[in-house]
Amino acid sequence: MTYKMLCLDIDGTLLDSNHKISFETKKAIQSLPEGFPVILVSARMPKGIMFLHNELELNTPIICYSGALVVDVTTDTSYKPILNKTMTLDEIKKITSQAKIRDVHIGFYKDNEWYVNKMDDWAIQEQEIAKTEPKIMDYQKLFHMWEQQNTGANKVLCMGQEKEIERLEQDLQNICNGELTVYRSKPTYLEIMHHTANKTSAIHLLQEKYTLKQNQIIAVGDNFNDIDMLKYAGLGIAMGNSPEPVKQIANEITFSNDDNGVAKVIQKYLL
């Protein structure tokens, strides 16, 4: 099989444990033929991806918020939306209410902004990882602003202790009746988005843009929010650092993110 697109998750996949792209991985990506589409697919916001996109000298669209926002990058700091899915204000208020019950951190992402109501340890941790700065805003004011604009968040991020995140995930699954996409991107992170938003639907959109077949796609990821794209791709590869359920659904397991697993995939299948 000749593969013609590479879809890469970022955290735990493209990036090592120090949140860097290794020399070997960068070299492998930049060794691909000119015009070969490498698509960064992440739960991050645009500005949390674009500096990595620039570092790799890519000119492809990026998939943000695990598929709720897909953009064409126009400059180093700006983009043009291709797809933009938001949740309703009622859905956002339900999520907020449940998060308060579980006493977990909650933050909201809309377009290229991240909103928190205070800089607690969780917000500081995410700021350091994603190299992005949140806006501090009272949530009642934020909700009022969105009500006036008739819009909502692309993504809600809840962060907390693993047990509480598990319980919150179950709470939301029980009350949303499939009306939201809810999953853990890591044991302490819960991501919530529009019910039709997922990495696979966004990849399918770009697959059509590049006139490719499903079996010509390689997808590489490491966590629960990557499962759908690993199942969808012609070749779904789990990182060596993935949880066992992710490894079990993959076609293949590569080395870990600290052992240049992405570079190994490129060397084996694309170079």
C-alpha positions as CSV (number, residue, x, y, z in Angstrom):
1,M,0.0,0.0,0.0
2,T,1.2,3.5,-0.9
3,Y,0.3,5.9,1.9
4,K,-0.3,9.5,0.9
5,M,-1.2,11.3,4.2
6,L,0.2,11.3,7.7
7,C,-2.0,12.4,10.6
8,L,-0.2,13.0,13.8
9,D,-1.5,13.7,17.3
10,I,0.7,16.1,19.2
11,D,1.0,15.6,23.0
12,G,2.4,12.1,23.7
13,T,3.0,11.5,20.0
14,L,4.8,14.2,18.1
15,L,6.2,15.7,21.3
16,D,8.5,14.0,23.8
17,S,8.0,14.1,27.5
18,N,9.7,17.5,27.6
19,H,7.0,18.8,25.1
20,K,9.6,19.1,22.3
21,I,9.9,17.7,18.8
22,S,13.1,15.6,18.7
23,F,15.8,16.2,16.1
24,E,15.1,12.7,14.7
25,T,11.4,13.3,14.3
26,K,11.8,16.7,12.8
27,K,14.3,15.4,10.3
28,A,12.1,12.5,9.3
29,I,9.1,14.8,8.7
30,Q,11.1,17.2,6.7
31,S,12.5,14.4,4.6
32,L,9.1,13.6,3.2
33,P,8.5,14.5,-0.4
34,E,7.5,18.1,-1.1
35,G,3.7,18.5,-0.9
36,F,3.2,15.3,1.2
37,P,0.4,16.2,3.6
38,V,1.4,16.0,7.3
39,I,-1.7,16.9,9.3
40,L,-1.3,17.9,13.0
41,V,-4.4,16.7,14.8
42,S,-4.8,17.8,18.4
43,A,-7.2,18.8,21.2
44,R,-5.1,22.1,21.4
45,M,-6.3,25.5,20.3
46,P,-4.8,27.0,17.1
47,K,-2.0,29.0,18.7
48,G,-1.0,26.0,20.7
49,I,-0.4,24.2,17.4
50,M,0.8,26.9,15.0
51,F,4.2,27.3,16.5
52,L,4.9,23.6,16.0
53,H,3.4,23.8,12.5
54,N,5.8,26.6,11.8
55,E,8.8,24.8,13.4
56,L,8.1,21.8,11.0
57,E,7.7,24.2,8.1
58,L,4.4,22.7,7.1
59,N,1.8,24.3,4.8
60,T,-1.1,22.0,5.5
61,P,-4.4,22.7,7.4
62,I,-4.4,21.9,11.1
63,I,-7.1,20.1,13.1
64,C,-7.8,21.8,16.5
65,Y,-10.0,20.9,19.4
66,S,-10.0,17.2,18.3
67,G,-12.0,18.1,15.2
68,A,-14.3,20.9,16.4
69,L,-12.2,23.5,14.5
70,V,-10.2,22.9,11.2
71,V,-8.2,25.8,9.8
72,D,-6.0,26.8,6.9
73,V,-2.9,28.6,8.3
74,T,-2.4,31.9,6.4
75,T,0.5,33.4,8.3
76,D,2.7,32.4,11.3
77,T,0.0,33.8,13.6
78,S,-3.3,33.8,11.6
79,Y,-5.7,31.3,10.0
80,K,-8.8,30.9,8.0
81,P,-11.5,28.5,9.4
82,I,-12.6,25.6,7.2
83,L,-14.9,24.0,9.8
84,N,-16.0,25.5,13.1
85,K,-18.4,23.6,15.5
86,T,-19.5,25.0,18.9
87,M,-21.7,23.8,21.7
88,T,-24.9,25.5,22.8
89,L,-24.9,27.7,25.9
90,D,-27.3,25.3,27.6
91,E,-24.9,22.5,27.1
92,I,-22.0,24.6,28.4
93,K,-24.0,25.5,31.5
94,K,-24.8,21.8,32.2
95,I,-21.1,20.9,31.9
96,T,-20.2,23.7,34.3
97,S,-22.7,22.6,36.8
98,Q,-21.5,19.0,36.8
99,A,-17.8,20.1,37.0
100,K,-18.6,22.2,40.1
101,I,-20.2,19.2,41.8
102,R,-16.9,17.2,41.2
103,D,-14.8,20.1,42.2
104,V,-12.6,20.0,39.1
105,H,-11.0,22.9,37.1
106,I,-13.0,24.0,34.1
107,G,-11.8,26.1,31.2
108,F,-13.4,27.1,27.9
109,Y,-12.0,27.4,24.4
110,K,-13.5,29.4,21.6
111,D,-11.7,30.0,18.3
112,N,-8.2,31.1,19.4
113,E,-9.0,32.1,23.0
114,W,-8.8,30.1,26.2
115,Y,-10.8,31.4,29.2
116,V,-10.4,30.5,32.9
117,N,-11.9,32.2,35.9
118,K,-8.6,32.0,37.9
119,M,-5.0,30.9,37.5
120,D,-4.9,27.7,39.6
121,D,-2.3,25.0,39.4
122,W,-4.2,23.2,36.6
123,A,-4.3,26.3,34.4
124,I,-0.6,27.0,35.1
125,Q,0.3,23.5,34.1
126,E,-1.6,23.7,30.8
127,Q,-0.2,27.1,30.1
128,E,3.3,25.7,30.4
129,I,2.6,22.6,28.3
130,A,0.7,24.3,25.4
131,K,2.7,27.6,25.5
132,T,-0.5,29.6,25.5
133,E,-1.9,32.4,27.7
134,P,-5.5,32.2,29.0
135,K,-7.8,35.1,29.5
136,I,-9.1,35.4,33.1
137,M,-12.8,36.1,33.0
138,D,-15.8,35.7,35.2
139,Y,-17.9,32.8,33.7
140,Q,-21.2,34.6,34.1
141,K,-19.8,37.5,32.0
142,L,-18.4,35.0,29.5
143,F,-21.7,33.2,29.1
144,H,-23.6,36.5,28.8
145,M,-21.2,37.6,26.0
146,W,-21.7,34.3,24.2
147,E,-25.5,34.7,24.6
148,Q,-25.3,38.1,22.9
149,Q,-23.2,36.6,20.1
150,N,-25.4,33.5,19.8
151,T,-22.4,31.2,20.1
152,G,-20.6,29.0,22.5
153,A,-17.3,27.1,23.1
154,N,-15.5,24.8,20.7
155,K,-14.2,22.9,23.6
156,V,-14.5,22.6,27.4
157,L,-11.5,21.2,29.3
158,C,-11.9,19.8,32.8
159,M,-8.8,19.0,34.8
160,G,-8.6,17.2,38.1
161,Q,-7.7,14.1,40.0
162,E,-8.0,10.9,38.0
163,K,-10.9,9.5,40.1
164,E,-12.9,12.7,39.9
165,I,-12.3,13.0,36.1
166,E,-13.5,9.4,35.7
167,R,-16.7,10.2,37.7
168,L,-17.3,13.4,35.8
169,E,-16.9,11.6,32.5
170,Q,-19.6,9.1,33.6
171,D,-21.9,11.8,34.9
172,L,-21.7,13.6,31.5
173,Q,-22.2,10.4,29.5
174,N,-25.3,9.7,31.6
175,I,-26.9,13.1,31.2
176,C,-25.9,14.1,27.7
177,N,-27.5,11.1,25.9
178,G,-25.0,11.3,23.0
179,E,-25.5,15.0,22.6
180,L,-21.8,15.8,23.4
181,T,-18.5,14.2,22.5
182,V,-16.8,13.4,25.9
183,Y,-13.5,11.6,26.4
184,R,-10.3,11.7,28.4
185,S,-7.2,12.9,26.6
186,K,-5.1,11.8,29.6
187,P,-6.2,10.4,32.9
188,T,-6.5,13.8,34.5
189,Y,-8.0,15.7,31.5
190,L,-11.6,15.5,30.2
191,E,-12.4,17.1,26.9
192,I,-16.0,18.0,25.9
193,M,-17.1,19.2,22.4
194,H,-20.0,19.3,19.9
195,H,-21.5,15.8,19.5
196,T,-20.3,15.5,15.8
197,A,-16.8,16.8,16.5
198,N,-14.1,14.1,16.4
199,K,-10.7,13.6,14.8
200,T,-12.1,11.2,12.2
201,S,-14.7,13.6,10.8
202,A,-12.0,16.3,10.4
203,I,-9.6,13.9,8.8
204,H,-12.3,12.8,6.4
205,L,-12.9,16.5,5.4
206,L,-9.2,16.8,4.6
207,Q,-9.1,13.4,2.9
208,E,-11.6,14.8,0.4
209,K,-9.6,18.0,0.0
210,Y,-6.5,16.0,-1.0
211,T,-8.6,13.4,-3.0
212,L,-7.4,10.5,-1.1
213,K,-8.8,7.1,-0.1
214,Q,-9.3,6.1,3.5
215,N,-6.7,3.2,3.1
216,Q,-4.0,5.8,2.0
217,I,-4.0,7.4,5.4
218,I,-1.6,6.7,8.3
219,A,-2.7,8.0,11.7
220,V,-0.5,8.0,14.8
221,G,-1.7,8.7,18.3
222,D,-1.2,7.8,22.0
223,N,-4.5,8.3,23.9
224,F,-8.2,7.7,24.2
225,N,-9.1,10.7,22.0
226,D,-7.0,9.1,19.2
227,I,-8.9,5.8,19.1
228,D,-11.5,6.9,16.5
229,M,-8.8,8.1,14.0
230,L,-6.6,5.1,14.6
231,K,-9.6,2.9,13.7
232,Y,-10.5,5.0,10.7
233,A,-7.0,5.2,9.1
234,G,-5.7,2.7,6.6
235,L,-2.9,2.2,9.1
236,G,-3.6,3.2,12.7
237,I,-0.4,3.2,14.8
238,A,-0.3,3.5,18.6
239,M,2.7,5.0,20.4
240,G,4.6,2.7,22.8
241,N,3.6,5.0,25.6
242,S,-0.2,4.5,24.9
243,P,-2.6,3.0,27.4
244,E,-3.4,-0.6,26.8
245,P,-6.9,0.0,25.4
246,V,-5.4,2.2,22.7
247,K,-2.7,-0.3,21.8
248,Q,-5.4,-3.0,21.5
249,I,-7.3,-1.3,18.7
250,A,-4.2,-0.2,16.7
251,N,-2.9,-2.0,13.7
252,E,0.6,-1.6,15.0
253,I,2.6,-0.2,18.0
254,T,5.6,1.9,17.4
255,F,8.3,3.1,19.8
256,S,7.4,5.7,22.6
257,N,7.4,9.4,22.1
258,D,10.7,9.6,24.0
259,D,12.2,7.0,21.5
260,N,11.3,8.7,18.3
261,G,8.2,6.6,17.6
262,V,6.9,9.0,14.9
263,A,10.3,9.0,13.1
264,K,10.3,5.2,13.1
265,V,6.9,5.2,11.4
266,I,8.0,7.6,8.7
267,Q,11.2,5.7,8.1
268,K,9.3,2.4,7.8
269,Y,6.4,3.4,5.6
270,L,7.1,6.7,3.9
271,L,10.8,7.1,3.1
